[in-house]
Amino acid sequence: MKIVIVDDHPLVRRGLAAVISMQPHMQFAGEATNGEEALRVLEEIRPDLTLMDLKLADESGLDVVKAARARGIDSRFILLTSSASREDFLKAEEVMVDGYVLKEALPEELLFAIQLVHKGRKYYDPGLMEDKMRMSGSSPTDELTPKEKEVLIELGQGSSNREIASRLFISEFTVKKHVSQILAKLQVADRTQAALYANAVGLTKYEMSYD
């Protein structure tokens, strides 16, 4: 998997390059510091995936993604950011960005996002997802039933379907149904992302509402 990094901070680029270079199936293929450089590198290398800083010095990474798409550059894009506005989210959806990762994410979280996006899935950092839903005036957990919230809490603790079934006094088949509904309502790809989300928002049984 060829990966290009676009960021205007040298230390960030070097740090990301070091993480990627340690992976057997990933290749650090190039880097750029601004939009013009990025488009030149992307056209030359044609990477499988690009890590794009959302806020470059004097331009938006989203504008670079849009320009790359217009030039027919067939790369998946993951945005790296410290925060995002409602306008950023809307524009990201418009240009069909493949993922969002917070800059303070752990290396293993970034690698998980890269692997997921490379397989054609979407990845939104749980912290950013909560911000996104807060901007719209709601939280994804508002859509969950009380039992689904209980299952989500168990997922956040790393419980297996069998353990969840035992603790909540339901069948494993029912657990699977609840997990499927949770993934759909939270718009996450798998139970790992659901667990990350549960921990990111600090969901506990004491905060659940049964109204």
Disulfide bonds with the S-S distance in Angstrom:
none
